Amino acid sequence: MEQPLLEKLKQKTSEKVTAALGVLTEYLKLPSISAQNFGIPETVDYVARMIEEAGGEVRILNDLGGNPVVYAFFAAGEFGDTGKTLLFYNHYDVQPPEPLDEWKSDPFIPIIENDALLRGVADNKGDLVARLTAIKVLKEMGGLPCNVKFLIEGEEEIGSPNLEPYLKKYKELFAADACIWEFGGKDEAERINTVAGIKGMAYLELTCEGADIDMHSSVGAYVDNAAWRLVQALATLRNEQNEILVDGFFDGIMPPTEEEINAVKSLPFDEQATQRLYGLKRPLITAAKGKDPREAMVFNPTMTICGIVSGYTGEGSKTVLPKLAKAKLDCRLVPGQDPDHIVACVKRHLVENGFGDVEVTSLNGQKAYRSDFNHPFVKHVMKTANEVYEAGCVLAPNSAGTGPMYIFGEELRLPIISTGVGWVKSRAHAPNESIRLADFEQGIVIWHTC
């Protein structure tokens, strides 16, 4: 991009930021929590108004179940290429805000602190407003360089269970030449991080039921304890060396190419900065075996206990033997793994190890996906990012996180790259999630040229 044009875009963006922050603040007040089915209709209405105010055509798709999918279309300007279309993927739902006592303020009353805006803003509301603001700026500067579409769903945070039918039915409506995905941000060295793929997931709930009621703990002398039994069942899934022990878990994995391995080895990683960022109390689990954490993050599947609930967990003591114990388990998957197969393997493993009474329920299943990170569009976005961001840009074959990218790739057959307005301390999915105001402004600038 020519420097005078870049400076003009920055100036125009700066003029729009105050108004954009006002729009974003109102958006953040809406508690669009898909996991609790809370605040969805009001949020859909607000998203539609944002699109219309930016001069776009909007359609609310709600004929196939689940939370509505929002479609938006912005036509290329007079001198734009009407034969090319860019698709943006975003979502309007957010995670539940609990634990509430760790927030600095009401989680749905946004505040600005140290030039950062707090609430479910990094994942994903800040990115949507940045992209719509970029469209407004370009329209004022002569029009869009190509057609622009948006697919904005409301169930990403619960695994997008109803998105695939919409993509199949409305495949032509969402057809495009390339896609910008929903998220991304800066690392500890202020480099903008981009990815051309995403991990999959098998999210399970394990339930062990031992009785109809909680009992006095003294009966533990002869009554089995549901909590102990669940812990023992969980311990058979992964050993002390953090190795997953489920037979068949690694079936079908597509080995990374030499080019992908080299790309990952070139990614920056600062172990001490990571320790400080999260306040880690133990060494990285890759350290014991001398493994590269970058390769583990991109190429290795995982099995994580996300939560355990049983018995009494309040203040003080209550001597009970729990009737029930539950655990949430997520498995991040790599290309070639099938979430349904993972569920079947875990069920079979528990039966074979004497825990057939532990019920396994699948809550979310998505396949991993890697786009072609050598595609000219991906290279174009990288070039633009390196021009906009002083510290430069890095590209990974896939994120360690999960989203419905696989069905986009399968149905729409287009290159996909993801980046956004987050930063290393955005704390996505955690209390006080934030974006910095300067990153929000830079994020608007980069979308002008993608």
Secondary structure, 3 states (H helix, E strand, C coil): CCHHHHHHHHHHHHHHHHHHHHHHHHHHCCCCEHHHCECHHHHHHHHHHHHHHCCCEEEEECCCCCCCEEEEEECCCCCCEEEEEEEEEEECCECCCCCHHHCCCCCCCCCEECCEEECCHHHHHHHHHHHHHHHHHHHHCCCCCEEEEEEEECCHHHCCCCHHHHHHHCCCCCCCCEEEECCCEECCCCCEEEECEEEEEEEEEEEEECCCCCEEHHHHHCCCCHHHHHHHHHHCCECCCCCECCCCCCCCCCCCCHHHHHHHHCCCCCHHHHHHHHCCCCCCCCHHHCCCHHHHHHHCCCCEEEEEEECCCCCCCCCEECCEEEEEEEEEECCCCCHHHHHHHHHHHHHHCCCCCCEEEEEEEECCEECCCCCHHHHHHHHHHHHHCCCCEEEECCCCCECCHHHHHHHHCCCEEECCCECCCCCCCCCCCEEEHHHHHHHHHHHCCC
